[in-house]
């Protein structure tokens, strides 16, 4: 499951957000990124095609909260809620 993306050295940000269940669709994920609601390693990103790599830290501003997560894996499809633990780990702020 994770081999294809890791062979390329990363995965598109919009795909990763969708597959890790931070957005319901890639279109919603693209809107999050283009709306300036996602940072990668503290840098604001506006291109949904930006590659994320293992150990990148994402700050995602959702409608009701802010999530800070570290990328630890990839998927080639949307995973179940139980499997999202294989894609990222939460990072405590501060």
C-alpha positions in Angstrom: 0.0 0.0 0.0 2.7 2.5 0.9 5.4 1.4 -1.6 4.3 3.4 -4.7 4.3 6.8 -2.9 7.5 6.1 -1.0 9.2 5.0 -4.2 8.5 8.4 -5.6 9.8 10.1 -2.5 6.4 11.5 -1.5 2.8 12.0 -2.3 0.7 14.9 -3.5 -0.6 16.9 -0.6 -4.2 16.9 -1.8 -4.2 13.1 -2.2 -2.6 12.6 1.2 -5.2 14.8 2.9 -8.0 13.0 1.3 -6.6 9.5 1.9 -5.8 10.3 5.5 -9.4 11.5 6.0 -8.8 15.2 6.6 -11.0 16.0 3.6 -13.9 14.0 2.1 -12.7 14.4 -1.5 -9.6 15.6 -3.3 -11.6 18.7 -4.4 -12.2 19.6 -0.8 -8.5 18.9 0.0 -7.4 21.2 -2.9 -9.7 23.9 -1.5 -8.1 23.6 1.9 -4.6 24.0 0.5 -5.4 26.7 -2.0 -7.3 28.6 0.8 -4.1 28.8 2.8 -5.3 26.4 5.6 -2.4 24.0 5.3 1.2 24.5 6.3 4.0 22.0 5.7 6.9 22.4 8.1 5.5 25.8 9.2 5.5 27.1 5.6 2.1 28.1 4.1 1.4 26.1 1.0 -1.0 27.1 -1.8 -0.2 24.4 -4.3 -2.1 21.1 -3.8 0.5 19.3 -6.0 3.2 19.9 -3.4 4.8 16.6 -2.4 4.7 15.6 1.3 7.4 13.2 2.6 7.8 11.1 5.7 8.6 13.3 8.7 7.0 16.4 7.3 4.8 18.2 9.9 1.5 19.4 8.6 -0.6 22.1 10.3 -4.2 21.8 9.1 -6.8 24.4 10.0 -10.2 22.7 9.9 -13.5 24.3 10.5 -13.5 23.8 14.2 -9.9 23.1 15.2 -6.3 23.0 14.2 -4.5 19.6 13.8 -0.8 19.3 13.8 0.4 15.9 12.5 3.6 14.2 11.3 3.5 12.2 8.1 4.6 8.7 8.7 3.1 6.8 5.7 1.2 6.9 2.5 -1.7 5.0 0.9 -2.8 4.5 -2.7 -6.5 4.9 -1.7 -8.7 6.4 1.1 -8.2 4.3 4.2 -10.7 3.4 6.9 -10.7 5.5 10.1 -8.9 2.8 12.0 -6.1 2.6 9.4 -5.3 6.4 9.5 -2.9 5.7 12.4 -0.5 4.2 9.8 -0.4 7.5 7.9 0.3 10.1 10.6 0.9 10.7 14.2 -0.4 13.7 16.2 2.1 16.2 17.3 1.5 18.2 20.5 1.9 21.9 20.2 4.3 23.9 22.3 
